[in-house]
Amino acid sequence: MNEPTPRSQVLRIPALTRVEGETALHLRIHDGTVTETRLAIYEAPRFFEAFLRGRAHTEPPDLTSRICGICPVAYQMSACRAIEDACGVTVDGQLSALRRLLYCGEWIESQTLHIHLLHAPDFLGHDDVIGLSRTHRDHVERGLRLKQIGNAVVELLGGRAIHPVNVRLGGFHRTPTRNELRPLAERLRTALDDAWDTVRWVAGFDFPDAECDADFFALAEAGTYAIESGIPAVLPYDEPLAPLSFPLRDFSRHITEAQVPYSTALHSRLDGRRHLTGSLARWAISGHLLSATALEAAREAGLGEPPGLPGATGTGNGTVCRNPYRSILVRAVEVLYAVEEALRIVDAYEPPPRPYVEVPARAGTGHGATEAPRGLLYHRYTLGDGGRITDARIVPPTAQNQGAIEEDLRRNVQAGLDRGEASEAELTHLCERAVRNHDPCISCSAHFLELDIEHIRGSDPSPRG
């Protein structure tokens, strides 16, 4: 009997739409089995860590905000916390509350952008938001309204909606008056209704069955849903009983990065294992600390009770959602929470006596981490005697999620092959949906999608170099 002739099929997609950044995907399939997945980020390296060396300790908040136009606040806040930690300074009171308010604005605009403009078309049979607007105009308009209020919060506190300029070490260059914040309160109250409607709308989507087997990784903070501060916590996939935490200063002992030959982004491992950071991880680790309104919305949306609530049933102490397709639900609940939290801060605001506290330079190493919309963002800076930066390390959430995304891609494509979905169009659609579930900010991680699928039959299945 003649051996089957080896056959190969290459599928190329010039660019993946509805994500931030550019990358390529290579799949290797041998006799119907996916043997290799490579998410190759090919944008040029950003070199931020290199050119921060030699800069003054006051510069990272402004410089690192340029890493991303979608989540600049996350970079500013993480940088501030790391430098302040190195200098032994704590920012609290109303200045801390204003930072949380600013971060809520970014959560609102970024999560809303993903839900309405990038992710929802996948669930409703459209190629993009233009097509979606023809059949769901009211929902798209609602999303734009929510994004506008998020932008308004960032602009008022940050000086402008993109790459804010009012943030500085120790606080802000200028803090708002109560009268300046008052108009925000009225808009936020209206936004609460829009956020509720978004949760109910997303809850009606059809979610394919899927499961992510990575460990969950997010910040945790006593008494509140962690956003702008906290300590790292891990919920292991195979021991989902309670999160394990470690001091932020030990981040580099647990998170290791390695360069892979096919990507300009570093791949991260958590104690040698795949991990996932972002909305699903935050829900699993700190969901019980959401507001009563957000928890009510989560129950109505079908997320159940989060882990940690007394009397909750399901995996561990509550429901650990591991379906990446349902991450859009958690994002919708987080938008509702951020709107409500922003309104709470505005209503309780009293202008601080000074817009910032002094952060005098001193030699040392500082660590800072916050929860960007896409997950945990870590900064570490070492300062010399003159306050000049001698070393910098930035670990963005998308780079941490690369391993989990590649495994999700493998599982989705394998499931599609098992169902008989093997055409180029079907496999491409599966891959695009799988990636967009995680809302990667590829530019941050380096930086989508050229897809290269190679089918091999009757030959050596081992991966090529």
N, C-alpha and C positions, 0 to 999 in steps of 0.2 A: 504494500500500500504506500502510495506517495505521501510524504509529509506535507501538511498545509503550507502553502507559500506565505512567508511573512508578509504582512500587509500593514501599512501605516496610514493614518489619517491625521492631517494637520488642520486645525480650525483656528483662524485668527480673527480677533475682534479688535479693531484699531484703538478703541477706547471704551472703557466701561463708564456709563453715564450715571449720574445721581450719587456720586461719591466725590470726596475732595482729594485730588491728587492723581497720579498716574502709576500704573503698574502692569505687569503681565502675569498670566496664569498658564502654567504648563502642567498638563495631566498626562500620565502614562498609564495605559490600560492594556493588560495582558490577558487574553482569553476571557474577556468580560469582567476582569477584576482590576480595580484601580490600585496600582502598585506605587504610584508616586504623585504627590501634589506639590507644586512649587508656586508660591505667591511671590513673584519677583518684583520688588519695588525698584524701579530703574531710574527714578529722578536722581539728579546729582546730590551728593551729600550736602548738608546745610552748613556744617562746620561751626555752629554756634558755640559749642563747648570750647573749641580752639580759640576763636577770636574774643571770647570773654576773658581769657587769661591776660593779665596785665591791665585790665580795666579797673576803674574805681569801684568800690563796694556799692556805690549809689546807682550804678548803671544797669544792672541786670533787669530790674522791673521794666524799664523802657525797651531795652534791647530784645529781651526774650518775648515780649508781647508781639514782636514782628514774626515770630515763628508761625503763627496761625492767625488768619483773619476771622475765623469762626469762633475760636475760644481764646482770645488774647488775655482775658481776665484771669483765666486759669494759670497762664504762664506768669502773669504779674504777681498774683497772690502767692504762688508757690515760691517764686524768687524772693519776694518780700519775707516770707516766713523763714526761708533758709538763711538769708543774710541777717535777719533779726536774731535768729537762733545763734548764729556765730558771734554776734555782738552782745548777746545776753540781754536782749530787749524784748519785752512782752507788750503787745498792743491789745488793750481790752476796752471795756465800756462801750460808749457810743461809736468810737472809731472801729471797734471790732464789729459792731452791728452794721455799720455802713459798708464794711467789706462784705459781709454776708448778703446785704441788700444788692450790692453790685454784682455779686456772684449769682444771685437769684435772677437778675436781669439776663445774664448770659445763659443760664439754664433755660429760661423761657424762650429766648430767641433761637438758641441752637437746637434744642429738642423739638421745638415747633417746626423749625425748618426741616429737620429730618422726617418727622411724622408726616407732614402735609405735602411737602414738595418732593422728597426723595423716596420715601418708603411706601406710602399709601398706594401709589400707582401699581406696585407689584401685586397688591391684594385685590385690586379692582380692575385688572385686565387692561391697563394702559401702559404705553411706552414711556410717558413722561407726564409732568404736571399740566402741560398744555392740553393733552387729551383728557386728563382728569377734570380739568376745569370745564370741559364741555358737558360732562355728565354729572359732576358734583361741584358746581360753581359755588354754592353756599358754603361748602366745607373748605374749599380753597380760600375763599374770602375770609372765613373765620380764622384760618391758619395765618393769613397775612396780618389780620388784626392783632393776634396774639404776638406775632413776631415784632410788630410795631411797638407794643408796650414793652417787650423785652429790650428792644433797641432804645426806647425812651429812658428806661431805668439806667442803662449803661451810659447813655449820652449825658444825662443829668449829673451822675456821679463821676463819670470818667472824662468828661469834657468833649467826647465824641463817641459815636457808636462803634467804630472800628479802630483798633489800636488806641485805646484810651490814653490820655496824656495827663490826667489829674491824679494818678496814683503815684505814690512815692513811698520810700521806706518810712515806717512809723505811722502811715496814714494816708493823707491826701494833701495836695497843695492848697486846696480850698474845700471846706465842707458846706453843704447847703443849709439854708435857713428852713424853718418849718413851713413858711409860706411857699418856698420853692418846691417842697415835697408834696404839698397839699394836692395839687392837680394830679399827681401820680396816684394818690389814693382813690380818686374817683375813677380813673381809668382801670386801676387794678380791680375794683369791685365789679366793673363790667366784665373784665377779663375772667373773673371767677366763673361766670356763666358759660363763657366760651370754652374754658378749660374743662368744665363738667361735660359739655356737649361733645368735646373731643374724645374724652374717655368713653362715653356711650357709643360714639361713632366707631371708634377703633375696636371696641368690644364685639361689634357685629361682624368683624372680618373672619374669614375662614383660615384657620391656622393649621398648616400641615403638621403631622407628627414628626418630632425631631427631639434629640437630646444632646446636650453638650456635656462631655465627660471630663471637663477640666475643673481644677480647683477654682473656687471663687475667691477673689482678692479685692478688698475695698477698705477704706478707712472706717473706723468706728470711733464714736465719741459718746461719752456717758450723757444720757438724757436728751440727745437730739440726733436728728438725721444728719450724718456728717456731710458737709459740703466744703467749707473753707479750712477745716482743720480736723485732726483726729490721729489715731495710731493705726498702723496696718493690721488688718485682721484677715485670716484665711479660713474658709469653710471647705475642708477637703471633700473631694467627690465621693470617696469611699468611706468616709466617716462623718456624715452630715449631722452630727449631734449638737455641736456648739463651735462657734468660731474660735480659732487660736490666734493670739495677738503677739506682737513683738515690738520693742521700741523702734521708733523711726530711725534712730542712729544705726540700727542693725540692718537697714534696708539692703545694703550691698552684700551682706553675709547671706541673705536669703534669695535675693534676685540677682541672677548672673546673666550676663549678656554675651553673645557669641556672634561673630560674623559668619554668614553663610555665603557661598560663592556666587549665588544667583541673585542677591538683593543688596541694595545699599542701606537697608534698615537692619539694625541688629535684632536678633531673636533672643527673647528673654525666657528664662525658666525660673520657677519658684521652688526652691529646694529640689531642683532636678526634675520637676514635673511641669506639665502644661498648666497654665492658669488663664483665667479670664477675668478682666476687670470691666466695670461699666454698670449699666442699669440693673441687669440681672444679678450681679454680685452685690450691689448695694441693697437690693430688695431682700436677698437672702440673708445678709449680715445685719442690716439695720432697719429693715422694713417695719418692725414693730415700733419704731420710734417716729414714724410718720404721724402727721396730725390726724385727729379723729375724722376730719373731712376726707383726707386722702385715703385713709384706711377704708372708709365707707365706699369711696369710689373704686378702690381695688376689689372689694368684695362684689360690688355690682358688676364689675368688669370680668369677674370669674377668676381672679387671681387667688382668691381664698384668703386665709389668715397667714401672715408672714411668720417665719420662725421666731420664737421668743415670746409669743403671746400666750399667756396662761390659758389652758383649755383648748389650744389649737390642735388640730389633727393633721396627719399627713407625714411626710418625710421629716424626721427629726421632731422638733417641737411645733412645726408648722409646715406650710406648703413651700417647698423650694422649687421655684419655676426654673427648669433647665432647658426649655424649648426656645431656641434663639428666635424663632418666628414671633414668639409672644413678647419679645423685648420691647416692641412698639407699644404694648399695653403698659409696661412699667414706665416707659418714657412719658406716656400720656398722664399717668398718675403723678409722676415727678413734676410735670408742668403745673398741674393743679396745686401740688404742694408748694412749688416755688412762688406761684402767684399769691397764695394764701400767706406764706412766710414773708414775702415782700410787703404785703399789706400790714401784717402785724408789726414789722419793723418801722414802717412809715408812721403808723398810728402812735407808736410808743416813742418816737424820736424826740430827743432833746439835743440841741446843738452842743457839741463838746467845747470846753474852754479854748482849746487849740486844735487846729486841723491835723496835727501830727505830733508824735513824740520824737525826741532826738534819738538818732541811732549812731552814736560815735563808733568809729572803726576800731577794731582790735584784732589781733591775730587769733586765728582759730578756725574750726570747721563747723558749719551749720547745715542743718537738714530741714527741708520743707516739703510738705505734700498736701495737695488738695484734690477734690473730686471734680475733675473736668467732666463735661457732659458725657464723654466717652470713657471715663474711668480715671483711675488713680494716676496722678502726675507727680513725679518726684524730682526735686532739685537738691543738689549738694554743692556747696561752695567752700573753698579753703581760702582764707585771707592771710596775707603776710603782715608784717609789722606795720607797714604804712597803709594798710587797708586795701592794697591791690590784690586782685584775685589771682591766685597761683594755680588753682585747679577748679574745674567745673564739671559736673555730671548732670545730665538731664535725661530722664527715662519717661517718655510719653506713653499713654495708654495703648495706642494702636500698635506700637512696637511690641509691647507686652502681649498683645492679643494675637500676634501673627501665628503662633503655633496652634492655638485653638481654632482660628479661622481656617487654616489649612486642613485640620482634621475635620471640621464641619464640611468643608468642600469635598473631601474624600467621601464622607458618609453620604452627603446629598447626591453626588454623582453615582456612587455605588447603588444607592436606593433607586435612582432613576434607571440605571442599567438593569437592575433586577426587575423593574416594572416594564421593561421593554422600551424605555425612552432613550433611544440611542442616536437620534438624529442630531446634526450639528446645532440646529435651532433649539431643540429641547435641552441639550446639555448646556448650551450657552445660557439659556434662561435660568436653569437650575443654579448655575454658578453665580450669576449676577445676583439672584435673590439671596443666596447663602452669604455672599459678601455684604450686601446691604443690610442684612439683619444686624450687623455689628457697627454700622455707621462709621467705617474707618476714616480717620483723618490722615490720609496717607502722606500728605505734605508734612505733617507734624513728625511722622515717624522717619523722615529722612535726609519716595513720596510716592486712571486704572483704565479699559482692560484689554490687553492683547492676550487672547486665549489660544494656546497651542496644545491640541489634544493629539496624542500619538497612540494609535491602536496597534498592538502587536499580537500576532497569532502564531503559535507553533515555534517560537524562538525563545531565547534566554530572557526571562522576565526581570533580571536584575537591573536596578537603576543605572543609567549612564552617568558619567562624571560631569 
